[in-house]
Amino acid sequence: MLLFKQLNADKLLIDDRRGRKVAKINGISTVGSLGVLLVAKEKGLISEIAPMLVQIEQSDIYLSEELITTVLALAGE
């Protein structure tokens, strides 16, 4: 969060639940990895999110089925 403040950034990229809570308490707007993927698709930087979700899961990062379904729906996939 120190770097976020030093850079005067608009959002803090963080996936950690506790870190997000601390950021919220400090009035810091956050975005997670999946949010970044959604923005990238919206801006045409990537064509699909689904393959990236598979890679994330293969990296032993847990994503609930509900979260995957929601993200894919938001992405129109």
Biopython code that builds the backbone (N, CA, C, O; Angstrom):
import numpy as np
from Bio.PDB.StructureBuilder import StructureBuilder

atoms = [
    (1, "MET", "N", (0.820, -1.190, 0.000)),
    (1, "MET", "CA", (0.000, 0.000, 0.000)),
    (1, "MET", "C", (0.865, 1.255, 0.000)),
    (1, "MET", "O", (0.434, 2.325, -0.429)),
    (2, "LEU", "N", (2.064, 1.108, 0.477)),
    (2, "LEU", "CA", (2.981, 2.242, 0.469)),
    (2, "LEU", "C", (3.279, 2.677, -0.962)),
    (2, "LEU", "O", (3.264, 3.870, -1.267)),
    (3, "LEU", "N", (3.548, 1.715, -1.836)),
    (3, "LEU", "CA", (3.824, 2.032, -3.236)),
    (3, "LEU", "C", (2.604, 2.679, -3.893)),
    (3, "LEU", "O", (2.746, 3.615, -4.680)),
    (4, "PHE", "N", (1.412, 2.186, -3.573)),
    (4, "PHE", "CA", (0.171, 2.769, -4.087)),
    (4, "PHE", "C", (0.124, 4.260, -3.753)),
    (4, "PHE", "O", (-0.189, 5.089, -4.607)),
    (5, "LYS", "N", (0.439, 4.584, -2.508)),
    (5, "LYS", "CA", (0.398, 5.988, -2.075)),
    (5, "LYS", "C", (1.509, 6.799, -2.721)),
    (5, "LYS", "O", (1.294, 7.944, -3.119)),
    (6, "GLN", "N", (2.698, 6.211, -2.828)),
    (6, "GLN", "CA", (3.823, 6.927, -3.436)),
    (6, "GLN", "C", (3.556, 7.239, -4.903)),
    (6, "GLN", "O", (3.948, 8.294, -5.402)),
    (7, "LEU", "N", (2.892, 6.326, -5.585)),
    (7, "LEU", "CA", (2.592, 6.514, -7.004)),
    (7, "LEU", "C", (1.329, 7.334, -7.236)),
    (7, "LEU", "O", (1.026, 7.716, -8.366)),
    (8, "ASN", "N", (0.596, 7.601, -6.160)),
    (8, "ASN", "CA", (-0.672, 8.312, -6.262)),
    (8, "ASN", "C", (-1.594, 7.599, -7.265)),
    (8, "ASN", "O", (-2.218, 8.231, -8.117)),
    (9, "ALA", "N", (-1.658, 6.284, -7.138)),
    (9, "ALA", "CA", (-2.432, 5.448, -8.063)),
    (9, "ALA", "C", (-3.932, 5.581, -7.806)),
    (9, "ALA", "O", (-4.360, 6.000, -6.731)),
    (10, "ASP", "N", (-4.713, 5.219, -8.812)),
    (10, "ASP", "CA", (-6.171, 5.251, -8.687)),
    (10, "ASP", "C", (-6.703, 4.019, -7.966)),
    (10, "ASP", "O", (-7.666, 4.105, -7.204)),
    (11, "LYS", "N", (-6.073, 2.871, -8.210)),
    (11, "LYS", "CA", (-6.524, 1.611, -7.611)),
    (11, "LYS", "C", (-5.321, 0.794, -7.179)),
    (11, "LYS", "O", (-4.237, 0.886, -7.756)),
    (12, "LEU", "N", (-5.542, -0.001, -6.153)),
    (12, "LEU", "CA", (-4.533, -0.927, -5.659)),
    (12, "LEU", "C", (-4.853, -2.316, -6.190)),
    (12, "LEU", "O", (-5.954, -2.821, -5.971)),
    (13, "LEU", "N", (-3.910, -2.938, -6.882)),
    (13, "LEU", "CA", (-4.090, -4.299, -7.382)),
    (13, "LEU", "C", (-3.759, -5.257, -6.252)),
    (13, "LEU", "O", (-2.609, -5.367, -5.827)),
    (14, "ILE", "N", (-4.795, -5.954, -5.767)),
    (14, "ILE", "CA", (-4.604, -6.865, -4.637)),
    (14, "ILE", "C", (-5.711, -7.912, -4.646)),
    (14, "ILE", "O", (-6.878, -7.596, -4.875)),
    (15, "ASP", "N", (-5.330, -9.157, -4.396)),
    (15, "ASP", "CA", (-6.306, -10.240, -4.330)),
    (15, "ASP", "C", (-6.550, -10.705, -2.901)),
    (15, "ASP", "O", (-7.591, -11.296, -2.611)),
    (16, "ASP", "N", (-5.620, -10.450, -2.023)),
    (16, "ASP", "CA", (-5.710, -10.907, -0.640)),
    (16, "ASP", "C", (-6.904, -10.277, 0.077)),
    (16, "ASP", "O", (-7.041, -9.054, 0.111)),
    (17, "ARG", "N", (-7.762, -11.115, 0.645)),
    (17, "ARG", "CA", (-8.990, -10.641, 1.291)),
    (17, "ARG", "C", (-8.686, -9.694, 2.457)),
    (17, "ARG", "O", (-9.306, -8.638, 2.586)),
    (18, "ARG", "N", (-7.738, -10.077, 3.291)),
    (18, "ARG", "CA", (-7.403, -9.204, 4.431)),
    (18, "ARG", "C", (-6.818, -7.882, 3.963)),
    (18, "ARG", "O", (-7.122, -6.826, 4.517)),
    (19, "GLY", "N", (-5.983, -7.946, 2.947)),
    (19, "GLY", "CA", (-5.401, -6.727, 2.399)),
    (19, "GLY", "C", (-6.453, -5.800, 1.824)),
    (19, "GLY", "O", (-6.353, -4.581, 1.958)),
    (20, "ARG", "N", (-7.464, -6.374, 1.182)),
    (20, "ARG", "CA", (-8.561, -5.560, 0.644)),
    (20, "ARG", "C", (-9.332, -4.862, 1.763)),
    (20, "ARG", "O", (-9.737, -3.707, 1.633)),
    (21, "LYS", "N", (-9.524, -5.591, 2.867)),
    (21, "LYS", "CA", (-10.234, -4.994, 4.002)),
    (21, "LYS", "C", (-9.453, -3.817, 4.569)),
    (21, "LYS", "O", (-10.026, -2.771, 4.872)),
    (22, "VAL", "N", (-8.150, -3.993, 4.710)),
    (22, "VAL", "CA", (-7.303, -2.912, 5.224)),
    (22, "VAL", "C", (-7.333, -1.728, 4.264)),
    (22, "VAL", "O", (-7.416, -0.577, 4.692)),
    (23, "ALA", "N", (-7.267, -2.012, 2.975)),
    (23, "ALA", "CA", (-7.324, -0.944, 1.979)),
    (23, "ALA", "C", (-8.642, -0.185, 2.078)),
    (23, "ALA", "O", (-8.662, 1.045, 2.033)),
    (24, "LYS", "N", (-9.735, -0.917, 2.212)),
    (24, "LYS", "CA", (-11.053, -0.280, 2.309)),
    (24, "LYS", "C", (-11.131, 0.622, 3.533)),
    (24, "LYS", "O", (-11.645, 1.738, 3.459)),
    (25, "ILE", "N", (-10.623, 0.137, 4.653)),
    (25, "ILE", "CA", (-10.613, 0.937, 5.881)),
    (25, "ILE", "C", (-9.848, 2.237, 5.662)),
    (25, "ILE", "O", (-10.198, 3.275, 6.223)),
    (26, "ASN", "N", (-8.798, 2.172, 4.839)),
    (26, "ASN", "CA", (-7.966, 3.345, 4.565)),
    (26, "ASN", "C", (-8.446, 4.153, 3.359)),
    (26, "ASN", "O", (-7.758, 5.064, 2.898)),
    (27, "GLY", "N", (-9.636, 3.808, 2.854)),
    (27, "GLY", "CA", (-10.217, 4.559, 1.748)),
    (27, "GLY", "C", (-9.536, 4.333, 0.410)),
    (27, "GLY", "O", (-9.588, 5.189, -0.474)),
    (28, "ILE", "N", (-8.899, 3.183, 0.262)),
    (28, "ILE", "CA", (-8.183, 2.873, -0.974)),
    (28, "ILE", "C", (-9.052, 1.969, -1.847)),
    (28, "ILE", "O", (-9.530, 0.928, -1.397)),
    (29, "SER", "N", (-9.246, 2.372, -3.081)),
    (29, "SER", "CA", (-10.012, 1.587, -4.044)),
    (29, "SER", "C", (-9.145, 0.438, -4.552)),
    (29, "SER", "O", (-7.969, 0.631, -4.862)),
    (30, "THR", "N", (-9.727, -0.758, -4.636)),
    (30, "THR", "CA", (-8.962, -1.932, -5.050)),
    (30, "THR", "C", (-9.548, -2.581, -6.294)),
    (30, "THR", "O", (-10.709, -2.369, -6.645)),
    (31, "VAL", "N", (-8.723, -3.369, -6.940)),
    (31, "VAL", "CA", (-9.141, -4.221, -8.046)),
    (31, "VAL", "C", (-8.315, -5.499, -7.940)),
    (31, "VAL", "O", (-7.132, -5.464, -7.602)),
    (32, "GLY", "N", (-8.956, -6.621, -8.234)),
    (32, "GLY", "CA", (-8.254, -7.896, -8.192)),
    (32, "GLY", "C", (-7.816, -8.336, -9.577)),
    (32, "GLY", "O", (-8.090, -7.666, -10.573)),
    (33, "SER", "N", (-7.142, -9.453, -9.625)),
    (33, "SER", "CA", (-6.639, -9.985, -10.897)),
    (33, "SER", "C", (-7.760, -10.207, -11.904)),
    (33, "SER", "O", (-7.606, -9.913, -13.090)),
    (34, "LEU", "N", (-8.883, -10.727, -11.429)),
    (34, "LEU", "CA", (-9.989, -10.995, -12.351)),
    (34, "LEU", "C", (-10.594, -9.698, -12.872)),
    (34, "LEU", "O", (-11.039, -9.634, -14.018)),
    (35, "GLY", "N", (-10.611, -8.680, -12.046)),
    (35, "GLY", "CA", (-11.070, -7.365, -12.489)),
    (35, "GLY", "C", (-10.172, -6.796, -13.573)),
    (35, "GLY", "O", (-10.647, -6.169, -14.520)),
    (36, "VAL", "N", (-8.881, -7.018, -13.430)),
    (36, "VAL", "CA", (-7.928, -6.567, -14.450)),
    (36, "VAL", "C", (-8.179, -7.310, -15.765)),
    (36, "VAL", "O", (-8.126, -6.713, -16.840)),
    (37, "LEU", "N", (-8.449, -8.608, -15.674)),
    (37, "LEU", "CA", (-8.747, -9.377, -16.887)),
    (37, "LEU", "C", (-10.006, -8.856, -17.576)),
    (37, "LEU", "O", (-10.051, -8.760, -18.802)),
    (38, "LEU", "N", (-11.024, -8.523, -16.790)),
    (38, "LEU", "CA", (-12.261, -7.989, -17.376)),
    (38, "LEU", "C", (-12.010, -6.664, -18.093)),
    (38, "LEU", "O", (-12.529, -6.442, -19.187)),
    (39, "VAL", "N", (-11.231, -5.800, -17.492)),
    (39, "VAL", "CA", (-10.910, -4.514, -18.121)),
    (39, "VAL", "C", (-10.089, -4.741, -19.390)),
    (39, "VAL", "O", (-10.307, -4.077, -20.403)),
    (40, "ALA", "N", (-9.149, -5.676, -19.331)),
    (40, "ALA", "CA", (-8.322, -5.973, -20.504)),
    (40, "ALA", "C", (-9.177, -6.470, -21.669)),
    (40, "ALA", "O", (-8.943, -6.096, -22.819)),
    (41, "LYS", "N", (-10.159, -7.304, -21.373)),
    (41, "LYS", "CA", (-11.038, -7.793, -22.445)),
    (41, "LYS", "C", (-11.904, -6.654, -22.974)),
    (41, "LYS", "O", (-12.088, -6.514, -24.183)),
    (42, "GLU", "N", (-12.428, -5.850, -22.070)),
    (42, "GLU", "CA", (-13.268, -4.714, -22.466)),
    (42, "GLU", "C", (-12.507, -3.766, -23.394)),
    (42, "GLU", "O", (-13.088, -3.201, -24.321)),
    (43, "LYS", "N", (-11.220, -3.596, -23.144)),
    (43, "LYS", "CA", (-10.407, -2.677, -23.951)),
    (43, "LYS", "C", (-9.814, -3.345, -25.190)),
    (43, "LYS", "O", (-9.089, -2.711, -25.957)),
    (44, "GLY", "N", (-10.126, -4.631, -25.380)),
    (44, "GLY", "CA", (-9.640, -5.338, -26.555)),
    (44, "GLY", "C", (-8.194, -5.795, -26.463)),
    (44, "GLY", "O", (-7.590, -6.147, -27.476)),
    (45, "LEU", "N", (-7.636, -5.793, -25.268)),
    (45, "LEU", "CA", (-6.249, -6.219, -25.094)),
    (45, "LEU", "C", (-6.112, -7.739, -25.102)),
    (45, "LEU", "O", (-5.062, -8.280, -25.449)),
    (46, "ILE", "N", (-7.189, -8.418, -24.713)),
    (46, "ILE", "CA", (-7.248, -9.877, -24.782)),
    (46, "ILE", "C", (-8.594, -10.249, -25.390)),
    (46, "ILE", "O", (-9.554, -9.485, -25.296)),
    (47, "SER", "N", (-8.664, -11.418, -26.010)),
    (47, "SER", "CA", (-9.921, -11.813, -26.655)),
    (47, "SER", "C", (-10.775, -12.720, -25.778)),
    (47, "SER", "O", (-11.999, -12.737, -25.913)),
    (48, "GLU", "N", (-10.144, -13.473, -24.883)),
    (48, "GLU", "CA", (-10.876, -14.400, -24.021)),
    (48, "GLU", "C", (-10.280, -14.418, -22.622)),
    (48, "GLU", "O", (-9.072, -14.271, -22.433)),
    (49, "ILE", "N", (-11.160, -14.602, -21.655)),
    (49, "ILE", "CA", (-10.732, -14.718, -20.263)),
    (49, "ILE", "C", (-10.657, -16.182, -19.835)),
    (49, "ILE", "O", (-9.830, -16.542, -18.997)),
    (50, "ALA", "N", (-11.509, -17.017, -20.401)),
    (50, "ALA", "CA", (-11.605, -18.415, -19.963)),
    (50, "ALA", "C", (-10.256, -19.143, -19.918)),
    (50, "ALA", "O", (-9.968, -19.807, -18.922)),
    (51, "PRO", "N", (-9.420, -19.044, -20.958)),
    (51, "PRO", "CA", (-8.136, -19.748, -20.890)),
    (51, "PRO", "C", (-7.247, -19.249, -19.746)),
    (51, "PRO", "O", (-6.479, -20.015, -19.163)),
    (52, "MET", "N", (-7.362, -17.986, -19.444)),
    (52, "MET", "CA", (-6.560, -17.427, -18.354)),
    (52, "MET", "C", (-7.053, -17.911, -16.996)),
    (52, "MET", "O", (-6.265, -18.096, -16.069)),
    (53, "LEU", "N", (-8.360, -18.113, -16.887)),
    (53, "LEU", "CA", (-8.901, -18.659, -15.640)),
    (53, "LEU", "C", (-8.391, -20.082, -15.424)),
    (53, "LEU", "O", (-8.102, -20.481, -14.296)),
    (54, "VAL", "N", (-8.283, -20.837, -16.506)),
    (54, "VAL", "CA", (-7.742, -22.196, -16.413)),
    (54, "VAL", "C", (-6.292, -22.140, -15.928)),
    (54, "VAL", "O", (-5.894, -22.916, -15.059)),
    (55, "GLN", "N", (-5.514, -21.230, -16.483)),
    (55, "GLN", "CA", (-4.116, -21.090, -16.059)),
    (55, "GLN", "C", (-4.018, -20.702, -14.590)),
    (55, "GLN", "O", (-3.157, -21.203, -13.867)),
    (56, "ILE", "N", (-4.894, -19.816, -14.153)),
    (56, "ILE", "CA", (-4.896, -19.407, -12.746)),
    (56, "ILE", "C", (-5.180, -20.609, -11.860)),
    (56, "ILE", "O", (-4.497, -20.825, -10.859)),
    (57, "GLU", "N", (-6.184, -21.388, -12.225)),
    (57, "GLU", "CA", (-6.525, -22.576, -11.434)),
    (57, "GLU", "C", (-5.390, -23.597, -11.440)),
    (57, "GLU", "O", (-5.149, -24.256, -10.429)),
    (58, "GLN", "N", (-4.701, -23.734, -12.550)),
    (58, "GLN", "CA", (-3.577, -24.671, -12.637)),
    (58, "GLN", "C", (-2.384, -24.210, -11.801)),
    (58, "GLN", "O", (-1.470, -24.988, -11.527)),
    (59, "SER", "N", (-2.401, -22.957, -11.405)),
    (59, "SER", "CA", (-1.345, -22.411, -10.548)),
    (59, "SER", "C", (-1.674, -22.610, -9.077)),
    (59, "SER", "O", (-1.058, -21.999, -8.203)),
    (60, "ASP", "N", (-2.649, -23.470, -8.812)),
    (60, "ASP", "CA", (-3.091, -23.773, -7.443)),
    (60, "ASP", "C", (-3.714, -22.578, -6.731)),
    (60, "ASP", "O", (-3.649, -22.474, -5.507)),
    (61, "ILE", "N", (-4.312, -21.689, -7.496)),
    (61, "ILE", "CA", (-5.072, -20.586, -6.910)),
    (61, "ILE", "C", (-6.538, -20.975, -7.000)),
    (61, "ILE", "O", (-7.045, -21.270, -8.082)),
    (62, "TYR", "N", (-7.212, -20.973, -5.866)),
    (62, "TYR", "CA", (-8.605, -21.413, -5.822)),
    (62, "TYR", "C", (-9.531, -20.312, -6.317)),
    (62, "TYR", "O", (-9.458, -19.170, -5.864)),
    (63, "LEU", "N", (-10.397, -20.671, -7.247)),
    (63, "LEU", "CA", (-11.478, -19.805, -7.707)),
    (63, "LEU", "C", (-12.761, -20.612, -7.582)),
    (63, "LEU", "O", (-12.853, -21.718, -8.114)),
    (64, "SER", "N", (-13.744, -20.071, -6.888)),
    (64, "SER", "CA", (-15.001, -20.799, -6.737)),
    (64, "SER", "C", (-15.723, -20.863, -8.079)),
    (64, "SER", "O", (-15.532, -20.007, -8.943)),
    (65, "GLU", "N", (-16.550, -21.885, -8.236)),
    (65, "GLU", "CA", (-17.338, -22.015, -9.465)),
    (65, "GLU", "C", (-18.239, -20.799, -9.658)),
    (65, "GLU", "O", (-18.436, -20.334, -10.781)),
    (66, "GLU", "N", (-18.778, -20.294, -8.565)),
    (66, "GLU", "CA", (-19.641, -19.108, -8.634)),
    (66, "GLU", "C", (-18.865, -17.907, -9.174)),
    (66, "GLU", "O", (-19.375, -17.164, -10.012)),
    (67, "LEU", "N", (-17.648, -17.719, -8.700)),
    (67, "LEU", "CA", (-16.825, -16.605, -9.163)),
    (67, "LEU", "C", (-16.483, -16.762, -10.642)),
    (67, "LEU", "O", (-16.559, -15.798, -11.404)),
    (68, "ILE", "N", (-16.111, -17.957, -11.042)),
    (68, "ILE", "CA", (-15.787, -18.216, -12.447)),
    (68, "ILE", "C", (-16.996, -17.942, -13.334)),
    (68, "ILE", "O", (-16.873, -17.294, -14.373)),
    (69, "THR", "N", (-18.157, -18.433, -12.926)),
    (69, "THR", "CA", (-19.390, -18.218, -13.691)),
    (69, "THR", "C", (-19.701, -16.733, -13.812)),
    (69, "THR", "O", (-20.069, -16.256, -14.886)),
    (70, "THR", "N", (-19.553, -16.008, -12.718)),
    (70, "THR", "CA", (-19.829, -14.568, -12.717)),
    (70, "THR", "C", (-18.878, -13.825, -13.641)),
    (70, "THR", "O", (-19.310, -12.993, -14.439)),
    (71, "VAL", "N", (-17.598, -14.116, -13.541)),
    (71, "VAL", "CA", (-16.601, -13.433, -14.367)),
    (71, "VAL", "C", (-16.829, -13.738, -15.845)),
    (71, "VAL", "O", (-16.770, -12.838, -16.683)),
    (72, "LEU", "N", (-17.086, -14.990, -16.161)),
    (72, "LEU", "CA", (-17.332, -15.345, -17.563)),
    (72, "LEU", "C", (-18.599, -14.680, -18.096)),
    (72, "LEU", "O", (-18.641, -14.263, -19.253)),
    (73, "ALA", "N", (-19.620, -14.579, -17.264)),
    (73, "ALA", "CA", (-20.858, -13.904, -17.682)),
    (73, "ALA", "C", (-20.594, -12.420, -17.932)),
    (73, "ALA", "O", (-21.062, -11.858, -18.922)),
    (74, "LEU", "N", (-19.848, -11.795, -17.036)),
    (74, "LEU", "CA", (-19.515, -10.376, -17.210)),
    (74, "LEU", "C", (-18.689, -10.152, -18.475)),
    (74, "LEU", "O", (-18.780, -9.104, -19.115)),
    (75, "ALA", "N", (-17.885, -11.150, -18.822)),
    (75, "ALA", "CA", (-17.038, -11.057, -20.013)),
    (75, "ALA", "C", (-17.783, -11.454, -21.285)),
    (75, "ALA", "O", (-17.256, -11.317, -22.389)),
    (76, "GLY", "N", (-19.014, -11.948, -21.122)),
    (76, "GLY", "CA", (-19.780, -12.386, -22.284)),
    (76, "GLY", "C", (-19.262, -13.682, -22.879)),
    (76, "GLY", "O", (-19.340, -13.905, -24.088)),
    (77, "GLU", "N", (-18.733, -14.528, -22.016)),
    (77, "GLU", "CA", (-18.188, -15.815, -22.489)),
    (77, "GLU", "C", (-19.021, -16.957, -21.961)),
    (77, "GLU", "O", (-18.728, -18.118, -22.246)),
]
sb = StructureBuilder()
sb.init_structure("model")
sb.init_model(0)
sb.init_chain("A")
sb.init_seg("    ")
for serial, (resi, resn, name, xyz) in enumerate(atoms, 1):
    if name == "N":
        sb.init_residue(resn, " ", resi, " ")
    sb.init_atom(name, np.array(xyz, "f"), 0.0, 1.0, " ", f" {name:<3s}", serial, name[0])
structure = sb.get_structure()
